Amino acid sequence: MSVSSPPRPRSRTAASVHVPRRRGAPRRGRWRLLSREDADVLFLYVVTRAGLWTTAYCATWLFPPDSRTRHAASPLSAWQQWDWWHYLRIAQEGYFPGDLRPGMEGWDNREAFFPGFPFTLRAVHAVVPDWAAAGLLVSLVAGAVAVLALARIARDHVPHPDAGRRAVLFFLLSPCAVFLAAGYTEALFLAFALPAWLAARRRAWPLAATLAALATTVRVSGLFLAAALAVHFLTTVRAHRDGRALPWLLLPALPPLAYSWYLKSRTGDWMAWKHAEERGWYRDFHTPWESWHNTWGAAFHHTSPTGYAVEFQAELLAMVLGLVLTGFLLFRRRWPEAVYIGLALVALGTSYWYMSLPRATLLWWPLWVVLASWSLRAPRVRTAYVCLAGPLMTLCALTFLTGRWAG
């Protein structure tokens, strides 16, 4: 008679061992602020910022104002170009220092620039002593907010896990992407405008209107955003019964009205900012065909130096791109985005000639979402875009960083 051996004790594998969770300890991932997609987007953002800062450093060494110098300028000096000086003077001196007024000799038409960015610059300067560094910091932080919002907008429109990353990649490799890093208004405007649009898609109308109002303190383009929000509200109000939120849509108009009232009190002119644009940048009204004709002449009739002529060629190309994009959005019945792009084209396409249209493409978030969607259906689109836009972005960055106009 054999004696059976006692049963072997069960092995306590890692899967079967229960480790009690400490009281108060958060569950894994419960308090995670950023998703993996958001982290990838921020990685793209940081890498492209490092590339632009490296380009600025090299520009000060390779292209100094004096080719015989043996001492390179500070890399921060490369970012202090063109409109930066207007923002800096407003931040330092205000709009009307001393007894200076529009129309006086030497007046710089600074009232054409809305106060949002200069006032933010002044606030950050209280912590960051160097003005140029403060401007770069404003754009750095604002740009990070903007790309995160853009990625989420793209994921809302395109149900693909890579849609957000692709939209941000195309955006950050835009030929005019240097203006997102410089101490300019584009990054700060988008940091308000893109979350505003995202909030509107979530039907968080008070938040959307508040963010849009902040956007209008930075650029007059915020009014185009407000119009797009109104169209989005009207096209969805029946389905979601959001009628009580209607008064919030008036909020974005208040900052421009307040700014106009301030200018009226100092100059006697309600539209002083618009008249400053006309004096300084030829933004008086012309018919669209006159604007096209004048820009075409400046681009191809050898009436401008070659550096400016190629910029006018870029202006024409940007206008064609905007018209195609608006037509596509209308075809797809994306009425709010079509209104936003259409109003921007009307505003920029009815001056004496086109100016700053390539820069304005940075603000056209539907463009980057459309490109992301297209690239997911046709994989070669991404390769073609990177190969074409990458060199153009570097060229445009060097043009700006060495003191030439690249807008």
TIVEXDO-674755 format. One line per 5 residues: number of its first residue (from 0); their letters; for each residue x negated, y, z negated of N, C-alpha, C. Coordinates in steps of 0.05 Angstrom, whole numbers, plus 5000, padded with zeros to 4 digits. Each point is the difference from the previous one (the first is absolute). Layout:
NUM> a> X,Y,Z,X,Y,Z,X,Y,Z ~ ...
END
This chain:
0> msvss> 4983,4977,5000,5017,5023,5000,4982,5025,5000 ~ 5004,5015,5020,4982,5023,5002,5013,5024,4986 ~ 4983,5015,4989,5009,5024,4987,4997,5024,5018 ~ 5022,5013,5005,4998,5024,5018,4987,5023,4986 ~ 4984,5015,5016,4986,5023,4988,5020,5022,4996
5> pprpr> 4994,5016,4981,5018,5023,4994,5001,5019,5024 ~ 5022,5014,5004,5002,5018,5023,4980,5023,4998 ~ 4988,5006,5023,4980,5022,5001,5015,5027,4997 ~ 4988,5017,4985,5012,5027,4997,4999,5014,5027 ~ 5021,5015,5007,5002,5016,5024,4979,5022,5000
10> srtaa> 4987,5003,5023,4981,5022,5003,5014,5027,5000 ~ 4990,5018,4984,5011,5027,4999,4986,5017,5021 ~ 5012,4999,5024,4989,5016,5022,5006,5030,4995 ~ 4986,5016,5017,5004,5029,4997,5029,5008,5005 ~ 5013,4984,5018,5028,5007,5007,5019,4994,4976
15> svhvp> 4992,4981,4983,5019,4992,4979,4995,5015,4974 ~ 4977,5013,4998,4993,5014,4975,5015,5027,5000 ~ 5014,5005,4980,5014,5026,4997,4984,5018,4982 ~ 4992,5022,5011,4986,5020,4984,5020,5022,4994 ~ 5006,5004,4975,5019,5021,4993,4990,5027,5008
20> rrrga> 5018,5016,5010,4993,5028,5008,5000,5017,4976 ~ 4980,5017,4998,4999,5018,4977,5023,5019,5000 ~ 5010,5005,4977,5023,5018,4998,4991,5028,5010 ~ 5016,5011,5018,4995,5026,5010,4982,5000,5025 ~ 4988,4977,5007,4983,4999,5024,5017,5000,5025
25> prrgr> 4994,5016,5020,5016,5001,5024,4997,4975,5017 ~ 5022,4993,5013,4998,4978,5019,4982,5008,5023 ~ 4988,4979,5012,4981,5005,5022,5015,5014,5023 ~ 4989,5023,5008,5012,5014,5023,5024,5017,4993 ~ 5009,4999,4975,5024,5015,4993,4996,5030,5002
30> wrlls> 4976,5009,4992,4995,5029,5000,4982,5009,5023 ~ 4998,4983,5020,4983,5007,5022,5012,5023,5016 ~ 4985,5022,5003,5010,5024,5012,5000,4998,5031 ~ 4980,4987,5011,4996,4998,5029,5002,4972,5010 ~ 5013,4996,5022,5001,4973,5012,4974,4996,5015
35> redad> 4996,4975,5009,4976,4994,5016,4999,5016,5025 ~ 5023,5005,5012,5001,5016,5025,4992,5029,4994 ~ 5009,5011,4977,4992,5027,4992,4970,5001,4996 ~ 4989,4979,4987,4971,5000,4995,4984,5000,5027 ~ 5010,4984,5019,4987,5000,5026,5002,5027,5014
40> vlfly> 5022,5013,4997,5003,5027,5012,4981,5019,4987 ~ 4997,5000,4974,4982,5018,4987,4971,4993,5007 ~ 4994,4975,5004,4973,4993,5009,4994,5012,5028 ~ 5019,4998,5018,4997,5014,5026,4995,5030,4996 ~ 5015,5011,4983,4999,5029,4995,4972,5008,4990
45> vvtra> 4990,4985,4980,4974,5007,4988,4978,4996,5020 ~ 5001,4978,5016,4979,4995,5019,4999,5022,5021 ~ 5023,5008,5010,5000,5021,5021,4992,5027,4988 ~ 5007,5006,4974,4990,5024,4988,4969,5000,4998 ~ 4990,4977,4992,4970,4997,4998,4988,5005,5028
50> glwtt> 5012,4990,5021,4990,5005,5027,5000,5029,5007 ~ 5021,5015,4994,5002,5028,5006,4980,5016,4984 ~ 4997,4993,4974,4980,5015,4983,4972,4994,5010 ~ 4994,4976,5009,4974,4994,5012,4996,5016,5025 ~ 5020,5002,5016,4998,5017,5025,4994,5029,4993
55> aycat> 5013,5010,4979,4995,5028,4992,4971,5003,4990 ~ 4990,4981,4986,4972,5001,4991,4981,5000,5023 ~ 5005,4982,5019,4983,4999,5024,5002,5025,5017 ~ 5024,5012,5001,5003,5024,5016,4983,5023,4990 ~ 4997,5002,4973,4984,5022,4989,4971,4997,5007
60> wlfpp> 4991,4975,5003,4972,4995,5006,4994,5000,5031 ~ 5019,4990,5015,4995,4997,5029,5007,5025,5016 ~ 5020,5015,4990,5009,5023,5015,5001,5026,4983 ~ 4977,5008,4989,5000,5025,4984,5003,5024,5018 ~ 5009,5023,4989,5003,5024,5016,4973,5009,5012
65> dsrtr> 4979,4996,4985,4973,5006,5010,4985,4974,5005 ~ 4994,4994,5025,4988,4974,5007,4972,4997,4989 ~ 4988,5022,4991,4972,4999,4990,4999,4997,4969 ~ 5023,5000,4987,5000,4999,4971,4989,4973,4990 ~ 4988,5001,4977,4990,4976,4986,5015,4993,4975
70> haasp> 5021,5015,4996,5017,4995,4976,5029,4998,5008 ~ 5011,4977,4997,5028,4996,5007,5019,5014,4980 ~ 5022,5010,5011,5020,5013,4982,5014,4979,4984 ~ 5015,5009,4980,5015,4982,4983,5022,4986,5017 ~ 5004,4974,4996,5021,4986,5015,5028,5013,4996
75> lsawq> 5004,5014,4977,5025,5013,4995,5005,5023,5020 ~ 4978,5012,5009,5003,5023,5018,5012,4991,5027 ~ 4997,4975,5007,5011,4990,5026,5030,5001,5000 ~ 5012,4998,4976,5029,5000,4998,5013,5027,4999 ~ 4983,5021,4997,5011,5027,4997,5001,5013,5028
80> qwdww> 5021,4993,5014,5003,5010,5028,5028,5011,5004 ~ 5002,5020,5017,5024,5011,5012,5022,5006,4978 ~ 5022,4987,5001,5023,5007,4982,4992,4997,4971 ~ 4980,4985,4993,4992,4998,4972,4995,5027,4988 ~ 4989,5019,5015,4994,5026,4988,5025,5015,4993
85> hylri> 5021,4996,5016,5026,5013,4993,5010,4989,4973 ~ 5000,4973,4998,5010,4988,4975,4983,5009,4976 ~ 4974,5001,5004,4982,5008,4979,5005,5029,4991 ~ 5003,5018,5019,5005,5028,4993,5026,5004,4985 ~ 5021,4985,5009,5025,5002,4986,4998,4989,4972
90> aqegy> 4986,4978,4997,4996,4988,4973,4984,5019,4982 ~ 4981,5014,5011,4982,5017,4984,5013,5028,4995 ~ 5012,5011,5020,5008,5028,4999,5031,5004,5000 ~ 5015,4980,5008,5028,5004,5005,5005,5009,5028 ~ 5025,5007,5006,5007,5008,5027,4993,5029,5007
95> fpgdl> 5002,5018,4981,4996,5028,5006,4981,5012,4980 ~ 4974,4995,5003,4980,5010,4981,4997,5030,5003 ~ 4998,5014,4978,4996,5029,5000,5022,5014,5015 ~ 4993,5017,5018,5020,5015,5015,5002,4990,5029 ~ 4989,4977,5006,5001,4989,5027,5029,4991,5006
100> rpgme> 5008,5005,5025,5026,4992,5009,4999,4992,5030 ~ 5019,4985,5010,5001,4994,5028,4999,5025,5017 ~ 4986,4998,5022,4998,5023,5018,4975,5016,4996 ~ 4987,4997,4977,4975,5015,4995,4977,4987,5015 ~ 4980,5016,5005,4976,4990,5015,4986,4978,4983
105> gwdnr> 4994,4978,5013,4987,4978,4986,5018,4981,4986 ~ 5027,5004,5001,5019,4983,4987,4999,4972,5012 ~ 5000,4979,4984,4996,4973,5011,5026,4984,5003 ~ 5023,5012,4997,5026,4987,5005,5004,4976,4982 ~ 4990,5002,4975,5001,4977,4982,5028,4993,4992
110> eaffp> 5019,5018,5003,5028,4994,4992,5013,4979,5018 ~ 4986,4993,5022,5010,4979,5017,4999,4973,4987 ~ 4984,4997,4979,4996,4975,4986,5017,4998,4975 ~ 5016,4979,4998,5017,4997,4977,4984,4995,4975 ~ 5011,5005,4976,4984,5001,4976,4994,4973,4987
115> gfpft> 5012,4978,5008,4998,4975,4986,4971,4990,4997 ~ 4986,4999,5022,4972,4991,4998,4982,5019,4986 ~ 5000,5026,5006,4982,5018,4985,5005,5000,4970 ~ 5025,4998,4991,5006,5000,4972,4990,4974,4987 ~ 5004,4977,5014,4989,4975,4990,4970,5001,4998
120> lravh> 4987,5012,5021,4971,5003,4999,4991,5016,4976 ~ 5014,5021,4994,4993,5017,4977,5003,4984,4974 ~ 5021,4984,4998,5004,4984,4976,4978,4980,4996 ~ 4992,4986,5022,4979,4980,4998,4973,5013,4994 ~ 4996,5024,5011,4975,5015,4995,4996,5005,4970
125> avvpd> 5021,5001,4985,4997,5004,4971,4985,4977,4987 ~ 5000,4977,5013,4986,4976,4990,4975,4995,5016 ~ 5001,5004,5026,4977,4995,5018,4988,5027,5008 ~ 4977,5008,4990,4990,5027,5005,4995,5007,5029 ~ 4990,4981,5016,4994,5006,5028,5026,5000,5016
130> waaag> 5005,5022,5015,5025,5002,5015,5002,4979,5022 ~ 4978,4996,5014,5001,4980,5022,5005,4972,4989 ~ 4988,4993,4978,5004,4974,4988,5029,4997,4990 ~ 5011,5022,4989,5028,5000,4991,5019,4995,5024 ~ 4995,5013,5023,5016,4995,5023,4999,4972,5010
135> llvsl> 4976,4988,5000,4997,4973,5009,5014,4981,4981 ~ 4999,5006,4974,5013,4983,4980,5031,5000,5003 ~ 5011,5024,5006,5029,5002,5005,5008,4982,5023 ~ 4985,5002,5022,5006,4984,5023,4995,4970,4995 ~ 4980,4993,4985,4994,4972,4994,5023,4987,4985
140> vagav> 5009,5013,4979,5021,4988,4983,5027,5000,5016 ~ 5005,5023,5013,5025,5001,5015,5001,4980,5023 ~ 4977,4996,5013,4999,4981,5022,5005,4972,4991 ~ 4991,4993,4976,5005,4973,4989,5030,4996,4996 ~ 5013,5020,4989,5029,4998,4996,5014,4997,5028
145> avlal> 4991,5015,5019,5012,5000,5027,4998,4972,5013 ~ 4976,4988,4999,4997,4974,5014,5016,4978,4986 ~ 5002,5002,4974,5017,4980,4986,5029,5002,5008 ~ 5010,5025,5002,5027,5004,5009,5004,4992,5029 ~ 4981,5007,5017,5002,4992,5028,5002,4970,5003
150> ariar> 4983,4985,4985,5001,4971,5002,5027,4989,4992 ~ 5012,5012,4980,5026,4990,4991,5022,5007,5020 ~ 4998,5023,5012,5019,5007,5021,4998,4981,5023 ~ 4976,4993,5008,4996,4981,5022,5011,4973,4993 ~ 4996,4991,4975,5011,4974,4992,5030,5000,5000
155> dhvph> 5012,5023,4994,5029,5003,5001,5011,4996,5029 ~ 4985,5012,5019,5010,4999,5028,4993,4974,5014 ~ 4977,4989,4993,4990,4976,5015,4996,4978,4980 ~ 5017,4979,5001,4999,4978,4981,4976,4981,5005 ~ 4977,5010,4996,4976,4984,5003,4980,5008,4978
160> pdagr> 4986,4980,4988,4983,5007,4977,4976,5018,5008 ~ 4993,5001,5026,4977,5015,5008,5008,5028,5011 ~ 5026,5006,5001,5009,5025,5012,4988,5024,4986 ~ 5000,5001,4974,4990,5023,4986,4971,5005,5004 ~ 4984,4979,4999,4971,5003,5004,4994,5010,5029
165> ravlf> 5015,4990,5019,4995,5009,5028,5007,5029,5004 ~ 5023,5008,4989,5008,5028,5003,4979,5019,4987 ~ 4990,4992,4977,4980,5016,4986,4974,5000,5016 ~ 4992,4977,5011,4976,4999,5016,5001,5019,5024 ~ 5023,5000,5014,5003,5017,5023,4999,5030,4991
170> fllsp> 5013,5005,4978,5001,5027,4989,4973,5010,4993 ~ 4984,4984,4986,4974,5009,4990,4979,5001,5022 ~ 5005,4987,5023,4982,5002,5022,5010,5019,5022 ~ 5020,5016,4992,5009,5020,5019,4977,5019,5008 ~ 5000,5009,5025,4978,5018,5008,4997,5025,4982
175> cavfl> 5022,5009,4988,4998,5024,4983,5000,4993,4970 ~ 4992,4975,4994,5001,4992,4972,4982,5016,4981 ~ 4980,5014,5012,4983,5016,4983,5015,5021,4983 ~ 5023,5009,5011,5015,5020,4985,5015,4988,4976 ~ 5002,4974,4998,5011,4988,4976,4980,5001,4977
180> aagyt> 4974,5000,5007,4979,5001,4979,4992,5028,4993 ~ 5002,5019,5019,4992,5027,4995,5019,5014,4980 ~ 4991,5023,4991,5017,5016,4982,5021,5015,5016 ~ 5018,4985,5012,5022,5010,5017,5026,4990,4989 ~ 5022,5008,5013,5027,4995,4989,5011,4973,5007
185> ealfl> 4989,4986,5020,5013,4976,5010,5004,4979,4979 ~ 4979,4993,4985,5002,4979,4980,5020,5007,4978 ~ 4999,5025,4990,5018,5008,4979,5029,5000,5010 ~ 5005,5009,5024,5027,5000,5011,5010,4971,5002 ~ 4984,4982,5010,5009,4972,5003,5004,4987,4973
190> afalp> 4985,5008,4979,5004,4989,4974,5027,5006,4988 ~ 5013,5021,5010,5027,5007,4992,5020,4989,5020 ~ 4994,5003,5026,5020,4994,5021,5005,4970,5003 ~ 4979,4984,4999,5004,4971,5004,5015,4987,4977 ~ 4993,5006,4975,5017,4990,4978,5028,5011,5001
195> awlaa> 5004,5025,5010,5027,5010,5002,5016,4984,5020 ~ 4988,4993,5023,5014,4983,5019,5005,4972,4989 ~ 4981,4989,4985,5004,4974,4988,5023,5001,4979 ~ 5001,5022,4985,5022,5003,4980,5027,5002,5014 ~ 5001,5014,5023,5025,5003,5015,5009,4973,5010
200> rrraw> 4982,4984,5009,5007,4973,5009,5011,4983,4978 ~ 4991,5006,4975,5011,4986,4976,5025,5014,4990 ~ 5008,5022,5013,5023,5016,4992,4997,5013,4973 ~ 4975,5006,4993,4994,5015,4975,4998,5029,5008 ~ 5024,5012,5005,5001,5026,5012,4988,5023,4983
205> plaat> 5005,5000,4974,4987,5022,4984,4970,4999,5002 ~ 4988,4976,4999,4971,4997,5002,4991,5008,5028 ~ 5014,4991,5021,4993,5007,5027,5000,5030,5005 ~ 5021,5013,4990,5002,5029,5004,4979,5015,4984 ~ 4994,4991,4976,4979,5013,4985,4973,4998,5013
210> laala> 4993,4976,5010,4975,4997,5014,4999,5016,5026 ~ 5022,5001,5014,5001,5015,5025,4997,5030,4994 ~ 5011,5009,4977,4996,5028,4992,4970,5006,4995 ~ 4987,4981,4987,4971,5004,4996,4985,5000,5026 ~ 5009,4984,5019,4987,5000,5027,5003,5027,5013
215> ttvrv> 5023,5013,4997,5004,5026,5013,4983,5022,4987 ~ 4990,4996,4976,4981,5019,4989,4973,4999,5014 ~ 4994,4977,5013,4974,4996,5012,5000,5008,5030 ~ 5021,4992,5014,5001,5006,5029,5029,5005,5008 ~ 5004,5017,5020,5027,5005,5009,5012,4975,5013
220> sglfl> 4983,4980,5007,5009,4975,5010,5019,4986,4980 ~ 4998,5008,4975,5018,4988,4980,5030,5005,5007 ~ 5005,5021,5014,5028,5005,5009,5009,4980,5021 ~ 4981,4991,5016,5007,4979,5020,5006,4974,4985 ~ 4985,4995,4979,5006,4976,4983,5027,5003,4987
225> aaala> 5006,5024,4990,5026,5004,4988,5023,4995,5019 ~ 4996,5008,5025,5020,4995,5021,5003,4970,5005 ~ 4978,4986,5000,5001,4970,5004,5015,4987,4977 ~ 4995,5010,4976,5014,4988,4976,5030,5005,5002 ~ 5007,5024,5010,5029,5006,5003,5013,4982,5020
230> vhflt> 4986,4995,5022,5011,4982,5021,5002,4972,4989 ~ 4980,4991,4985,5001,4974,4988,5023,4997,4980 ~ 5005,5022,4985,5022,5000,4981,5027,4998,5015 ~ 5003,5016,5021,5025,5000,5014,5006,4973,5014 ~ 4979,4987,5009,5004,4974,5014,5004,4977,4981
235> tvrah> 4995,5004,4974,5004,4978,4981,5020,5005,4978 ~ 5011,5024,4999,5016,5008,4977,5026,4983,4999 ~ 5012,4993,5023,5024,4985,4999,4995,4971,4990 ~ 4978,4989,5009,4994,4972,4992,4994,4998,4970 ~ 4987,5020,4989,4990,4998,4972,5014,5019,4981
240> rdgra> 5018,5017,5011,5016,5018,4982,4982,5017,4982 ~ 4982,5014,5013,4981,5017,4986,5008,5029,5000 ~ 5025,5006,5004,5009,5028,5005,4993,5019,4977 ~ 4998,4990,4976,4993,5018,4977,4972,5011,5002 ~ 4983,4987,5016,4972,5009,5002,4997,5022,5020
245> lpwll> 5021,5008,5014,4998,5020,5021,4986,5026,4991 ~ 5007,5012,4976,4987,5025,4992,4970,4998,4998 ~ 4990,4976,4994,4971,4997,4997,4985,5006,5027 ~ 5014,4997,5022,4987,5004,5026,4993,5030,5005 ~ 5012,5017,4984,4993,5029,5002,4974,5007,4986
250> lpalp> 4991,4983,4983,4976,5006,4983,4975,5007,5017 ~ 4994,4985,5021,4976,5006,5015,4999,5027,5013 ~ 5023,5013,5003,5000,5027,5012,4991,5022,4980 ~ 5000,4993,4974,4995,5021,4980,4971,5010,5000 ~ 4979,4982,5002,4973,5011,5000,4994,5019,5024
255> plays> 5008,4993,5025,4995,5020,5021,5015,5026,4996 ~ 5025,4998,4989,5015,5025,4994,4986,5016,4979 ~ 4989,4987,4979,4986,5014,4979,4975,5013,5011 ~ 4986,4986,5017,4975,5011,5012,5007,5024,5018 ~ 5021,4998,5016,5008,5022,5017,5008,5024,4983
260> wylks> 5014,4995,4978,5008,5022,4982,4975,5014,4989 ~ 4980,4984,4992,4976,5011,4989,4986,5018,5021 ~ 4998,4990,5025,4988,5016,5021,5016,5025,5006 ~ 5027,4998,4999,5017,5023,5004,4994,5021,4979 ~ 4996,4992,4976,4995,5019,4978,4974,5014,5003
265> rtgdw> 4981,4987,5014,4973,5012,5003,4996,5014,5027 ~ 5014,4991,5020,4995,5011,5027,5025,5013,5013 ~ 5024,4995,4988,5025,5009,5012,5009,4983,5023 ~ 4988,4977,5004,5006,4983,5023,5007,4972,4990 ~ 5025,4991,5004,5008,4973,4992,4985,4979,5015
270> mawkh> 4992,5005,5025,4986,4980,5016,4971,5007,5004 ~ 4988,5010,4979,4972,5008,5001,4982,4977,5008 ~ 5005,4976,4989,4983,4977,5006,5001,4993,5030 ~ 5024,5002,5012,5003,4994,5028,4986,5021,5017 ~ 5003,5025,4993,4987,5022,5015,4969,4998,4997
275> aeerg> 4991,4990,4977,4971,4996,4997,4990,4978,5020 ~ 5016,4979,5003,4993,4980,5020,4999,5011,5028 ~ 5018,5018,5006,5001,5012,5027,4975,5018,5004 ~ 4992,5015,4980,4977,5017,5003,4974,4984,5002 ~ 4998,4980,4983,4974,4986,4998,4997,4976,5018
280> wyrdf> 5022,4988,5008,4997,4974,5014,5019,4999,5025 ~ 5009,5022,5010,5016,5002,5024,5025,4982,4998 ~ 5012,4998,4977,5024,4983,4997,5026,5016,5004 ~ 4999,5020,5018,5025,5013,5008,5015,4983,5020 ~ 5026,5004,5002,5017,4981,5014,4995,5002,5031
285> htpwe> 4998,4977,5012,4999,4997,5029,5017,4975,5007 ~ 5010,5000,5024,5015,4977,5009,4982,4975,5002 ~ 5011,4976,4997,4983,4976,5001,4983,4999,5026 ~ 5012,5007,5022,4984,4998,5025,4978,5021,5002 ~ 5005,5024,4987,4978,5019,4999,4977,4990,4982
290> swhnt> 5007,4988,4978,4980,4989,4982,4983,4979,5014 ~ 5014,4982,5014,4986,4979,5015,4982,5012,5021 ~ 5010,5019,5015,4984,5013,5021,4975,5014,4989 ~ 5003,5014,4978,4978,5014,4988,4979,4981,4989 ~ 5009,4978,4988,4982,4980,4989,4986,4985,5022
295> wgaaf> 5014,4994,5021,4988,4987,5023,4978,5017,5013 ~ 5006,5026,5002,4980,5018,5011,4975,5001,4983 ~ 5004,5002,4974,4976,5000,4982,4985,4974,5001 ~ 5013,4978,5006,4988,4974,5000,4985,4994,5025 ~ 5011,5009,5023,4989,4990,5026,4992,5022,5020
300> hhtsp> 5006,5025,4994,4995,5021,5020,4974,5015,4995 ~ 4983,4989,4983,4973,5011,4995,5001,5028,4989 ~ 5021,5006,4985,5002,5027,4988,4990,5000,4971 ~ 4994,4976,4989,4991,4998,4973,4973,4985,4999 ~ 4983,5005,4980,4976,4984,4997,5008,4970,4998
305> tgyav> 4981,4983,5008,5006,4971,5002,5009,4989,4973 ~ 4989,5010,4978,5007,4990,4974,5030,5005,4994 ~ 5009,5024,5007,5029,5006,4995,5017,4986,5022 ~ 4990,4998,5024,5016,4988,5021,5007,4971,4993 ~ 4981,4985,4990,5006,4972,4993,5020,4999,4977
310> efqae> 4999,5020,4982,5020,5001,4979,5028,5005,5011 ~ 5002,5017,5020,5026,5004,5012,5010,4975,5016 ~ 4981,4985,5010,5008,4975,5013,5011,4981,4979 ~ 4988,5000,4977,5011,4983,4978,5028,5010,4991 ~ 5004,5026,5001,5026,5011,4993,5022,4990,5020
315> llamv> 4993,5000,5025,5019,4990,5020,5006,4970,4996 ~ 4979,4985,4994,5004,4971,4996,5017,4995,4975 ~ 4996,5016,4979,5016,4997,4976,5029,5007,5005 ~ 5006,5020,5016,5027,5007,5007,5014,4977,5015 ~ 4986,4989,5020,5012,4977,5014,5005,4977,4981
320> lglvl> 4982,4994,4983,5004,4979,4980,5024,5006,4983 ~ 5003,5024,4991,5023,5007,4983,5026,4997,5015 ~ 5001,5008,5025,5024,4997,5016,5007,4971,5004 ~ 4981,4983,5006,5004,4971,5003,5011,4988,4974 ~ 4987,5008,4978,5009,4990,4974,5028,5008,4993
325> tgfll> 5007,5025,5005,5027,5010,4995,5020,4985,5017 ~ 4994,4995,5026,5018,4985,5017,5003,4972,4990 ~ 4979,4987,4991,5002,4973,4989,5018,4999,4976 ~ 4996,5020,4982,5017,5000,4975,5029,5005,5007 ~ 5006,5017,5019,5027,5004,5009,5012,4974,5012
330> frrrw> 4984,4987,5016,5009,4975,5012,5007,4979,4979 ~ 4984,4999,4979,5004,4981,4978,5020,5010,4979 ~ 5012,5023,5006,5020,5013,4982,4989,5004,4972 ~ 4975,5007,4998,4988,5009,4975,5002,5030,4999 ~ 5024,5010,4995,5006,5028,5003,4984,5018,4981
335> peavy> 4997,4993,4975,4985,5018,4981,4971,5004,5009 ~ 4986,4978,5007,4973,5003,5008,4998,5015,5027 ~ 5019,4996,5018,5000,5015,5025,5003,5030,4995 ~ 5017,5007,4981,5004,5028,4993,4974,5012,4989 ~ 4987,4985,4982,4975,5010,4988,4979,5005,5022
340> iglal> 4995,4981,5017,4980,5004,5021,5009,5021,5020 ~ 5025,5000,5007,5010,5019,5020,4997,5029,4990 ~ 5007,5005,4975,4997,5027,4989,4970,5009,5000 ~ 4983,4981,4993,4971,5007,5001,4991,5007,5028 ~ 5010,4986,5020,4992,5006,5027,5011,5027,5009
345> valgt> 5024,5006,4992,5012,5026,5007,4984,5023,4987 ~ 4992,4996,4975,4985,5021,4986,4973,5004,5012 ~ 4986,4978,5007,4973,5003,5010,4999,5003,5031 ~ 5022,4994,5013,5000,5001,5029,5013,5025,5012 ~ 5005,5020,4984,5013,5025,5010,4983,5024,4992
350> sywym> 4974,4996,4996,4982,5023,4996,4988,5007,5027 ~ 4982,5020,5000,4986,5008,5025,4987,4976,5013 ~ 4986,4984,4983,4989,4975,5009,5001,4980,4976 ~ 4995,4975,5006,5001,4980,4979,4976,5004,4982 ~ 5004,4997,4974,4979,5002,4980,5006,4982,4977
355> slpra> 4981,4983,4993,5001,4982,4977,5019,4976,5003 ~ 5008,4994,5025,5016,4976,5004,4985,4974,4993 ~ 4975,4997,5008,4986,4975,4992,5000,4997,4969 ~ 4995,5022,4986,5001,4998,4970,5027,4992,4991 ~ 5021,5010,5013,5027,4995,4991,5008,4971,5003
360> tllww> 4986,4985,5018,5006,4971,5002,4996,4985,4974 ~ 4982,5011,4983,4996,4987,4974,5025,5000,4983 ~ 5018,5019,5005,5024,5002,4984,5023,4984,5012 ~ 4996,4987,5023,5021,4986,5014,5000,4971,4990 ~ 5010,4994,4977,4998,4973,4989,5015,4980,5018
365> plwvv> 5021,5006,5015,5012,4980,5017,4980,4990,5021 ~ 4981,5016,5008,4980,4992,5020,4984,4976,4990 ~ 4991,5002,4975,4983,4978,4990,5017,4975,4994 ~ 5025,5003,4993,5017,4977,4996,5006,4986,5027 ~ 5005,5016,5021,5005,4989,5026,4975,4985,5011
370> lasws> 4977,5012,4996,4975,4987,5009,4996,4974,4985 ~ 5005,4999,4974,4997,4976,4985,5019,4978,5010 ~ 5025,5007,5005,5019,4981,5011,4991,4990,5027 ~ 4991,5017,5017,4991,4992,5027,4976,4982,4998 ~ 4982,5005,4982,4975,4984,4999,5007,4972,4989
375> lrapr> 5021,4997,4985,5007,4974,4990,5012,4982,5022 ~ 5012,5014,5020,5011,4985,5023,4979,4995,5021 ~ 4981,5019,5002,4979,4998,5020,4973,5004,4986 ~ 4987,4978,4991,4976,5003,4983,4977,5016,5013 ~ 4999,5002,5026,4978,5015,5012,5003,5030,4996
380> vrtay> 5023,5009,4992,5005,5029,4995,4981,5009,4978 ~ 4998,4985,4979,4983,5009,4977,4971,5002,5009 ~ 4990,4980,5015,4972,5001,5009,4996,5024,5019 ~ 5018,5005,5018,4997,5022,5018,5001,5027,4985 ~ 5017,5002,4981,5002,5025,4984,4975,5005,4985
385> vclag> 4990,4980,4986,4976,5004,4984,4976,5007,5017 ~ 4997,4987,5023,4978,5006,5018,5001,5028,5012 ~ 5024,5010,5005,5003,5026,5012,5001,5022,4979 ~ 5015,4996,4978,5004,5021,4980,4976,5004,4982 ~ 4986,4978,4995,4976,5002,4982,4980,5020,5009
390> plmtl> 4990,4997,5025,4980,5020,5010,5012,5028,5002 ~ 5025,5003,5007,5012,5026,5001,5002,5013,4973 ~ 5006,4984,4979,5001,5010,4973,4973,5010,4991 ~ 4979,4985,5006,4973,5008,4993,4992,5026,5015 ~ 5007,5002,5025,4994,5024,5016,5014,5024,4989
395> caltf> 5026,4996,4994,5016,5023,4989,4989,5008,4973 ~ 4993,4980,4983,4989,5007,4974,4974,5016,5003 ~ 4982,4992,5017,4975,5014,5004,5005,5028,5011 ~ 5020,5002,5018,5007,5027,5010,5009,5019,4978 ~ 5017,4990,4983,5010,5016,4978,4978,5006,4980
400> ltgrw> 4985,4980,4992,4980,5002,4979,4976,5018,5008 ~ 4997,5004,5026,4978,5018,5009,5010,5027,5007 ~ 5025,5007,4993,5010,5027,5003,5014,5006,5025 ~ 5005,4980,5017,5016,5004,5024,5029,4993,4995 ~ 5018,5013,5015,5028,4995,4995,5008,4972,5011
405> ag> 5014,4985,4984,5007,4973,5007,5030,4994,4994 ~ 5016,5021,5001,5028,4996,4991,5019,4991,5021
END
